[in-house]
Amino acid sequence: MAGPLPRLLLAVNERPTLRETVARRLPDVPFAFLAEADPSAATTVEAMLLGSLARDAAQWEPRAYPRLRFVQRAFAGVDDLPFDRIPESVQVAGNVGGYAPFVAEHAIALALACGRGILAGNAAVASGQARPAPELRSLWRETVVVLGYGAIGRAIADDLRPFGVRVLGLNRTGAPASGCERMFPADQLRAAVAAGAVVFDCRPLTRRTAGSMGAAEFAAMREDAAFVNVGRGGTVVEEALFRHLEAHPRFRAALDVWWQEDFLHGRLTTRFPFARLPNFVGSPHWAGIAPQVSEYALGTALENLARFFRGERPRHVVDRAEYVGLDRGPG
């Protein structure tokens, strides 16, 4: 005999223990995977856990679910969602905090790699060269600026405490936040980036942040500063960063996020040869990958879904106005 029709639809990559975890965390909520759901389920689904659109929900049509009221993203970002097709009655939340410990760790690793010349050191070892050393820098007691002082930004600040750093931040309003000595509002981006020896960009890609780090912002930074982006590639003008790195050899940059990312086929492309520059370090959007990530991130997403099904307001509901009409074109 068939069970109750689902109230929750899972549009995520199925993996071992996923069904058991969902059943344990949401014991009173019938659920089904999108790929196996009976067509009649469209009339009963109230919420979705949504992973990759290309991989898990290529044919997803939000308006086909008349009772749908909440979409919880499995990932932190929501900039790729079709907000023009999602009814305004449907709340959407990113998985804020679900990847924060791991992305923060990776961001600091990138900062250390470009500051301490790790790639150059590896090349020197390979060639049997001990000296001379390149210009090396330390985070010790430096001023760091965190653009986007949310879950990832706070985790970066916390992890940097042993270095004795001075932490400045930037958020939308400039409202103070714990662990941050000074907070800049978003409209003072240029002043914020000018203040740091290392600038971490953790911001989401929205209509406000798209292309906000351009030539003028890089020109405002210290000549020997480092820029680390673990947020979204689209917050940065690609050519502006490349030209700045070319023209300012003491300036350094480290990226984990890119402008053209194709996760379905495992590829990324750039319009400029960043990896050939000696003052650049990159990784292909690996910051959120670690053995512990799946369980941790799934837990935060399911907790927010539990809030919805308990009749509470979910956390981290996004302002759809920041995403409708978002231009995701080349930086």
C-alpha positions as a Markdown table, in Angstrom:
| # | Residue | x | y | z |
|---|---|---|---|---|
| 1 | Met | 0.0 | 0.0 | 0.0 |
| 2 | Ala | 1.4 | 3.4 | -1.0 |
| 3 | Gly | 2.4 | 5.7 | 1.8 |
| 4 | Pro | 1.3 | 9.3 | 2.2 |
| 5 | Leu | 2.0 | 11.8 | -0.6 |
| 6 | Pro | 5.1 | 13.9 | 0.1 |
| 7 | Arg | 5.1 | 17.3 | 1.7 |
| 8 | Leu | 8.9 | 17.6 | 1.1 |
| 9 | Leu | 10.5 | 17.1 | -2.3 |
| 10 | Leu | 14.3 | 16.3 | -2.4 |
| 11 | Ala | 16.0 | 17.6 | -5.5 |
| 12 | Val | 19.5 | 16.7 | -4.4 |
| 13 | Asn | 22.1 | 14.1 | -5.3 |
| 14 | Glu | 21.2 | 10.9 | -3.4 |
| 15 | Arg | 24.0 | 9.4 | -1.4 |
| 16 | Pro | 24.3 | 6.7 | 1.3 |
| 17 | Thr | 22.3 | 7.4 | 4.5 |
| 18 | Leu | 20.6 | 10.4 | 3.0 |
| 19 | Arg | 17.1 | 8.9 | 3.3 |
| 20 | Glu | 17.8 | 7.8 | 6.8 |
| 21 | Thr | 19.1 | 11.2 | 7.9 |
| 22 | Val | 16.1 | 13.0 | 6.5 |
| 23 | Ala | 13.7 | 10.5 | 8.1 |
| 24 | Arg | 15.4 | 10.9 | 11.4 |
| 25 | Arg | 15.5 | 14.7 | 11.4 |
| 26 | Leu | 12.0 | 15.2 | 9.9 |
| 27 | Pro | 10.1 | 12.1 | 11.3 |
| 28 | Asp | 6.7 | 13.5 | 10.7 |
| 29 | Val | 7.2 | 14.8 | 7.2 |
| 30 | Pro | 6.6 | 12.5 | 4.2 |
| 31 | Phe | 9.2 | 13.1 | 1.5 |
| 32 | Ala | 10.2 | 11.8 | -1.9 |
| 33 | Phe | 13.0 | 12.4 | -4.4 |
| 34 | Leu | 12.2 | 14.6 | -7.4 |
| 35 | Ala | 13.4 | 11.9 | -9.8 |
| 36 | Glu | 11.0 | 9.2 | -8.4 |
| 37 | Ala | 8.0 | 11.3 | -7.2 |
| 38 | Asp | 4.6 | 10.4 | -8.5 |
| 39 | Pro | 3.1 | 13.2 | -10.6 |
| 40 | Ser | 0.2 | 13.5 | -8.1 |
| 41 | Ala | 2.8 | 14.6 | -5.5 |
| 42 | Ala | 2.8 | 18.0 | -7.2 |
| 43 | Thr | -0.4 | 18.8 | -5.4 |
| 44 | Thr | 0.9 | 18.0 | -1.9 |
| 45 | Val | 4.5 | 19.3 | -1.9 |
| 46 | Glu | 5.0 | 22.3 | 0.5 |
| 47 | Ala | 8.8 | 22.5 | 0.6 |
| 48 | Met | 11.8 | 21.5 | -1.4 |
| 49 | Leu | 15.5 | 20.8 | -0.6 |
| 50 | Leu | 17.2 | 21.9 | -3.8 |
| 51 | Gly | 20.7 | 21.1 | -4.9 |
| 52 | Ser | 22.2 | 21.6 | -8.3 |
| 53 | Leu | 19.8 | 22.8 | -10.9 |
| 54 | Ala | 21.8 | 21.3 | -13.8 |
| 55 | Arg | 22.3 | 17.9 | -12.1 |
| 56 | Asp | 19.3 | 17.4 | -9.8 |
| 57 | Ala | 16.5 | 19.6 | -11.2 |
| 58 | Ala | 17.1 | 20.5 | -14.8 |
| 59 | Gln | 13.4 | 20.4 | -15.6 |
| 60 | Trp | 12.2 | 21.9 | -12.4 |
| 61 | Glu | 9.2 | 24.2 | -12.8 |
| 62 | Pro | 8.2 | 25.9 | -9.5 |
| 63 | Arg | 4.7 | 26.9 | -10.6 |
| 64 | Ala | 3.8 | 23.2 | -11.1 |
| 65 | Tyr | 3.6 | 22.9 | -7.3 |
| 66 | Pro | 0.5 | 24.9 | -6.1 |
| 67 | Arg | 1.1 | 24.3 | -2.4 |
| 68 | Leu | 4.9 | 25.1 | -2.5 |
| 69 | Arg | 5.8 | 27.7 | 0.1 |
| 70 | Phe | 9.5 | 27.2 | 0.9 |
| 71 | Val | 12.6 | 26.3 | -1.0 |
| 72 | Gln | 15.7 | 25.4 | 1.0 |
| 73 | Arg | 18.9 | 25.5 | -1.0 |
| 74 | Ala | 21.4 | 22.7 | -0.2 |
| 75 | Phe | 24.2 | 25.2 | -1.0 |
| 76 | Ala | 24.9 | 28.6 | 0.4 |
| 77 | Gly | 24.3 | 30.6 | -2.8 |
| 78 | Val | 21.1 | 31.2 | -4.6 |
| 79 | Asp | 22.2 | 33.5 | -7.4 |
| 80 | Asp | 21.6 | 30.7 | -10.1 |
| 81 | Leu | 18.0 | 30.2 | -9.2 |
| 82 | Pro | 15.2 | 31.2 | -11.6 |
| 83 | Phe | 13.5 | 33.8 | -9.4 |
| 84 | Asp | 11.5 | 35.0 | -12.4 |
| 85 | Arg | 9.8 | 31.6 | -12.4 |
| 86 | Ile | 9.4 | 31.2 | -8.6 |
| 87 | Pro | 6.1 | 32.6 | -7.3 |
| 88 | Glu | 6.4 | 35.5 | -4.9 |
| 89 | Ser | 4.5 | 33.4 | -2.3 |
| 90 | Val | 7.5 | 31.0 | -2.1 |
| 91 | Gln | 10.3 | 31.8 | 0.3 |
| 92 | Val | 13.8 | 30.9 | -0.6 |
| 93 | Ala | 16.7 | 30.4 | 1.8 |
| 94 | Gly | 20.4 | 29.7 | 1.2 |
| 95 | Asn | 22.2 | 27.2 | 3.4 |
| 96 | Val | 23.9 | 30.0 | 5.3 |
| 97 | Gly | 26.5 | 28.6 | 7.6 |
| 98 | Gly | 26.4 | 25.1 | 6.2 |
| 99 | Tyr | 29.9 | 25.4 | 4.7 |
| 100 | Ala | 31.3 | 28.2 | 6.8 |
| 101 | Pro | 34.0 | 26.2 | 8.8 |
| 102 | Phe | 35.4 | 24.6 | 5.7 |
| 103 | Val | 35.3 | 27.7 | 3.4 |
| 104 | Ala | 37.0 | 29.8 | 6.2 |
| 105 | Glu | 39.7 | 27.2 | 6.5 |
| 106 | His | 40.3 | 27.2 | 2.8 |
| 107 | Ala | 40.3 | 31.0 | 2.6 |
| 108 | Ile | 43.0 | 31.3 | 5.2 |
| 109 | Ala | 45.0 | 28.5 | 3.4 |
| 110 | Leu | 44.8 | 30.6 | 0.2 |
| 111 | Ala | 45.9 | 33.7 | 2.0 |
| 112 | Leu | 48.9 | 31.9 | 3.6 |
| 113 | Ala | 49.8 | 30.3 | 0.3 |
| 114 | Cys | 50.1 | 33.6 | -1.6 |
| 115 | Gly | 51.7 | 35.4 | 1.4 |
| 116 | Arg | 54.2 | 32.7 | 2.2 |
| 117 | Gly | 55.1 | 31.9 | -1.4 |
| 118 | Ile | 54.1 | 28.2 | -1.2 |
| 119 | Leu | 53.9 | 27.7 | -4.9 |
| 120 | Ala | 57.3 | 29.4 | -5.5 |
| 121 | Gly | 58.7 | 27.3 | -2.6 |
| 122 | Asn | 57.5 | 24.1 | -4.2 |
| 123 | Ala | 59.1 | 25.1 | -7.5 |
| 124 | Ala | 62.3 | 25.9 | -5.7 |
| 125 | Val | 62.4 | 22.6 | -4.0 |
| 126 | Ala | 61.8 | 20.8 | -7.3 |
| 127 | Ser | 64.8 | 22.6 | -8.8 |
| 128 | Gly | 67.1 | 22.2 | -5.8 |
| 129 | Gln | 67.2 | 26.0 | -5.2 |
| 130 | Ala | 67.3 | 27.2 | -1.5 |
| 131 | Arg | 68.0 | 31.0 | -2.0 |
| 132 | Pro | 67.1 | 33.7 | -2.7 |
| 133 | Ala | 63.7 | 33.6 | -1.2 |
| 134 | Pro | 60.9 | 35.8 | -2.8 |
| 135 | Glu | 59.2 | 38.5 | -0.8 |
| 136 | Leu | 57.4 | 36.7 | 1.9 |
| 137 | Arg | 54.7 | 38.1 | 4.2 |
| 138 | Ser | 53.0 | 37.1 | 7.4 |
| 139 | Leu | 49.5 | 37.5 | 8.7 |
| 140 | Trp | 50.9 | 38.2 | 12.2 |
| 141 | Arg | 49.3 | 41.3 | 13.7 |
| 142 | Glu | 48.2 | 42.6 | 10.3 |
| 143 | Thr | 44.9 | 44.3 | 9.5 |
| 144 | Val | 42.4 | 42.1 | 7.5 |
| 145 | Val | 39.2 | 43.2 | 6.0 |
| 146 | Val | 36.3 | 40.8 | 5.5 |
| 147 | Leu | 33.8 | 41.8 | 2.8 |
| 148 | Gly | 30.5 | 40.1 | 3.7 |
| 149 | Tyr | 30.6 | 39.6 | 7.4 |
| 150 | Gly | 28.2 | 36.7 | 7.5 |
| 151 | Ala | 28.7 | 33.1 | 8.6 |
| 152 | Ile | 31.8 | 32.6 | 6.5 |
| 153 | Gly | 33.2 | 36.0 | 7.3 |
| 154 | Arg | 32.8 | 35.4 | 11.1 |
| 155 | Ala | 34.4 | 32.0 | 10.8 |
| 156 | Ile | 37.4 | 33.6 | 9.0 |
| 157 | Ala | 37.7 | 36.2 | 11.7 |
| 158 | Asp | 37.5 | 33.6 | 14.5 |
| 159 | Asp | 40.1 | 31.3 | 12.8 |
| 160 | Leu | 42.5 | 34.3 | 12.5 |
| 161 | Arg | 42.5 | 35.2 | 16.2 |
| 162 | Pro | 45.7 | 33.2 | 16.9 |
| 163 | Phe | 47.5 | 35.4 | 14.4 |
| 164 | Gly | 46.7 | 38.5 | 16.5 |
| 165 | Val | 45.1 | 40.3 | 13.5 |
| 166 | Arg | 42.9 | 43.4 | 13.6 |
| 167 | Val | 39.6 | 42.5 | 11.9 |
| 168 | Leu | 37.6 | 45.1 | 10.0 |
| 169 | Gly | 34.4 | 44.1 | 8.1 |
| 170 | Leu | 31.9 | 45.3 | 5.6 |
| 171 | Asn | 28.2 | 44.5 | 5.6 |
| 172 | Arg | 25.1 | 46.1 | 4.0 |
| 173 | Thr | 24.4 | 48.7 | 6.7 |
| 174 | Gly | 27.6 | 49.1 | 8.7 |
| 175 | Ala | 25.9 | 47.7 | 11.8 |
| 176 | Pro | 28.5 | 46.5 | 14.3 |
| 177 | Ala | 29.1 | 42.8 | 14.7 |
| 178 | Ser | 31.0 | 40.9 | 17.4 |
| 179 | Gly | 34.6 | 40.1 | 16.6 |
| 180 | Cys | 35.0 | 43.0 | 14.3 |
| 181 | Glu | 36.7 | 46.2 | 15.4 |
| 182 | Arg | 35.1 | 48.4 | 12.7 |
| 183 | Met | 32.3 | 47.7 | 10.2 |
| 184 | Phe | 32.0 | 49.6 | 6.9 |
| 185 | Pro | 28.6 | 49.9 | 5.2 |
| 186 | Ala | 28.4 | 48.5 | 1.6 |
| 187 | Asp | 28.6 | 51.9 | 0.0 |
| 188 | Gln | 32.1 | 52.4 | 1.5 |
| 189 | Leu | 33.6 | 49.4 | -0.3 |
| 190 | Arg | 36.6 | 51.4 | -1.6 |
| 191 | Ala | 37.4 | 52.7 | 1.9 |
| 192 | Ala | 37.1 | 49.3 | 3.3 |
| 193 | Val | 39.5 | 47.6 | 0.9 |
| 194 | Ala | 42.0 | 50.3 | 1.3 |
| 195 | Ala | 42.4 | 49.5 | 5.0 |
| 196 | Gly | 43.6 | 45.9 | 4.7 |
| 197 | Ala | 46.8 | 44.0 | 4.2 |
| 198 | Val | 44.6 | 41.1 | 3.3 |
| 199 | Val | 41.0 | 41.5 | 2.0 |
| 200 | Phe | 38.7 | 38.4 | 2.0 |
| 201 | Asp | 35.7 | 38.6 | -0.2 |
| 202 | Cys | 32.9 | 36.4 | 1.1 |
| 203 | Arg | 29.9 | 38.2 | -0.4 |
| 204 | Pro | 27.0 | 36.6 | -2.3 |
| 205 | Leu | 26.4 | 37.5 | -5.9 |
| 206 | Thr | 23.5 | 39.9 | -6.0 |
| 207 | Arg | 22.4 | 42.9 | -8.0 |
| 208 | Arg | 24.2 | 45.1 | -5.5 |
| 209 | Thr | 27.5 | 43.2 | -5.4 |
| 210 | Ala | 27.9 | 42.1 | -9.1 |
| 211 | Gly | 31.0 | 43.6 | -10.6 |
| 212 | Ser | 31.6 | 45.8 | -7.5 |
| 213 | Met | 35.3 | 45.0 | -7.3 |
| 214 | Gly | 36.6 | 46.8 | -10.3 |
| 215 | Ala | 39.7 | 48.8 | -11.4 |
| 216 | Ala | 39.0 | 51.7 | -9.0 |
| 217 | Glu | 38.6 | 49.4 | -6.0 |
| 218 | Phe | 41.8 | 47.5 | -6.7 |
| 219 | Ala | 43.6 | 50.8 | -7.2 |
| 220 | Ala | 42.5 | 51.8 | -3.8 |
| 221 | Met | 44.2 | 48.8 | -2.1 |
| 222 | Arg | 47.7 | 48.7 | -0.7 |
| 223 | Glu | 50.3 | 48.1 | -3.4 |
| 224 | Asp | 51.4 | 44.9 | -1.5 |
| 225 | Ala | 47.9 | 43.8 | -0.4 |
| 226 | Ala | 46.4 | 40.4 | -1.0 |
| 227 | Phe | 42.9 | 39.8 | -2.3 |
| 228 | Val | 41.2 | 36.4 | -1.5 |
| 229 | Asn | 37.8 | 35.6 | -3.0 |
| 230 | Val | 35.8 | 32.7 | -1.7 |
| 231 | Gly | 32.4 | 34.3 | -2.3 |
| 232 | Arg | 31.4 | 34.5 | -6.0 |
| 233 | Gly | 33.5 | 35.2 | -9.0 |
| 234 | Gly | 30.9 | 37.7 | -10.3 |
| 235 | Thr | 31.5 | 40.2 | -7.5 |
| 236 | Val | 34.8 | 40.9 | -9.3 |
| 237 | Val | 35.5 | 42.4 | -12.7 |
| 238 | Glu | 37.7 | 39.6 | -14.2 |
| 239 | Glu | 39.8 | 41.8 | -16.5 |
| 240 | Ala | 40.3 | 44.5 | -13.8 |
| 241 | Leu | 41.8 | 42.0 | -11.4 |
| 242 | Phe | 44.0 | 40.4 | -14.1 |
| 243 | Arg | 45.3 | 43.8 | -15.3 |
| 244 | His | 46.0 | 44.9 | -11.7 |
| 245 | Leu | 48.0 | 41.8 | -11.0 |
| 246 | Glu | 50.0 | 42.3 | -14.2 |
| 247 | Ala | 50.7 | 46.0 | -13.4 |
| 248 | His | 51.4 | 45.5 | -9.7 |
| 249 | Pro | 53.7 | 42.6 | -9.1 |
| 250 | Arg | 53.8 | 43.1 | -5.3 |
| 251 | Phe | 50.0 | 42.7 | -5.2 |
| 252 | Arg | 48.7 | 39.2 | -4.8 |
| 253 | Ala | 45.4 | 37.4 | -5.3 |
| 254 | Ala | 44.0 | 34.0 | -4.5 |
| 255 | Leu | 40.7 | 32.8 | -5.9 |
| 256 | Asp | 38.5 | 29.7 | -5.2 |
| 257 | Val | 35.5 | 31.1 | -7.2 |
| 258 | Trp | 35.3 | 31.8 | -10.9 |
| 259 | Trp | 33.3 | 33.5 | -13.6 |
| 260 | Gln | 32.5 | 30.5 | -15.7 |
| 261 | Glu | 32.0 | 27.3 | -13.7 |
| 262 | Asp | 30.5 | 24.2 | -15.2 |
| 263 | Phe | 30.2 | 21.7 | -12.3 |
| 264 | Leu | 28.1 | 19.3 | -14.3 |
| 265 | His | 31.0 | 18.6 | -16.6 |
| 266 | Gly | 33.7 | 19.4 | -14.1 |
| 267 | Arg | 35.2 | 22.4 | -16.0 |
| 268 | Leu | 36.0 | 26.0 | -15.4 |
| 269 | Thr | 37.3 | 28.6 | -17.9 |
| 270 | Thr | 38.8 | 32.0 | -17.6 |
| 271 | Arg | 39.2 | 34.8 | -20.2 |
| 272 | Phe | 42.7 | 35.6 | -18.8 |
| 273 | Pro | 45.6 | 33.3 | -17.9 |
| 274 | Phe | 45.6 | 33.9 | -14.1 |
| 275 | Ala | 47.5 | 30.7 | -13.4 |
| 276 | Arg | 50.5 | 32.0 | -15.3 |
| 277 | Leu | 51.0 | 35.0 | -13.1 |
| 278 | Pro | 53.6 | 34.6 | -10.3 |
| 279 | Asn | 51.5 | 36.7 | -7.9 |
| 280 | Phe | 48.4 | 34.5 | -8.1 |
| 281 | Val | 47.2 | 31.3 | -6.4 |
| 282 | Gly | 44.0 | 29.5 | -7.3 |
| 283 | Ser | 41.8 | 26.5 | -6.6 |
| 284 | Pro | 38.8 | 25.4 | -8.6 |
| 285 | His | 35.9 | 26.1 | -6.1 |
| 286 | Trp | 37.1 | 23.4 | -3.7 |
| 287 | Ala | 36.7 | 25.4 | -0.5 |
| 288 | Gly | 33.5 | 23.5 | 0.5 |
| 289 | Ile | 34.9 | 20.0 | 0.0 |
| 290 | Ala | 36.0 | 17.9 | 2.9 |
| 291 | Pro | 34.9 | 14.5 | 4.3 |
| 292 | Gln | 32.8 | 16.2 | 7.0 |
| 293 | Val | 31.0 | 18.7 | 4.8 |
| 294 | Ser | 28.1 | 16.6 | 3.6 |
| 295 | Glu | 26.8 | 15.7 | 7.0 |
| 296 | Tyr | 27.4 | 19.2 | 8.4 |
| 297 | Ala | 25.7 | 21.1 | 5.5 |
| 298 | Leu | 22.8 | 18.7 | 5.3 |
| 299 | Gly | 22.2 | 19.2 | 9.0 |
| 300 | Thr | 21.9 | 23.0 | 8.8 |
| 301 | Ala | 19.6 | 22.7 | 5.7 |
| 302 | Leu | 17.3 | 20.2 | 7.4 |
| 303 | Glu | 17.2 | 22.3 | 10.6 |
| 304 | Asn | 15.8 | 25.1 | 8.6 |
| 305 | Leu | 13.3 | 22.8 | 6.9 |
| 306 | Ala | 12.3 | 21.6 | 10.4 |
| 307 | Arg | 11.6 | 25.2 | 11.4 |
| 308 | Phe | 9.3 | 25.6 | 8.4 |
| 309 | Phe | 7.4 | 22.4 | 9.1 |
| 310 | Arg | 7.1 | 23.5 | 12.8 |
| 311 | Gly | 5.3 | 26.6 | 11.6 |
| 312 | Glu | 8.3 | 28.9 | 12.5 |
| 313 | Arg | 9.9 | 31.4 | 10.1 |
| 314 | Pro | 12.9 | 29.9 | 8.4 |
| 315 | Arg | 16.2 | 31.5 | 8.8 |
| 316 | His | 18.2 | 33.2 | 6.0 |
| 317 | Val | 15.2 | 33.9 | 3.6 |
| 318 | Val | 16.6 | 36.0 | 0.8 |
| 319 | Asp | 15.3 | 39.2 | -0.7 |
| 320 | Arg | 14.3 | 38.1 | -4.1 |
| 321 | Ala | 14.6 | 41.7 | -5.4 |
| 322 | Glu | 18.4 | 41.3 | -5.1 |
| 323 | Tyr | 18.3 | 38.4 | -7.6 |
| 324 | Val | 15.6 | 39.0 | -10.2 |
| 325 | Gly | 17.2 | 40.3 | -13.3 |
| 326 | Leu | 20.8 | 39.6 | -12.0 |
| 327 | Asp | 23.3 | 39.7 | -14.8 |
| 328 | Arg | 25.6 | 36.7 | -14.5 |
| 329 | Gly | 27.6 | 37.6 | -17.6 |
| 330 | Pro | 31.4 | 37.7 | -17.8 |
| 331 | Gly | 33.2 | 39.8 | -15.3 |
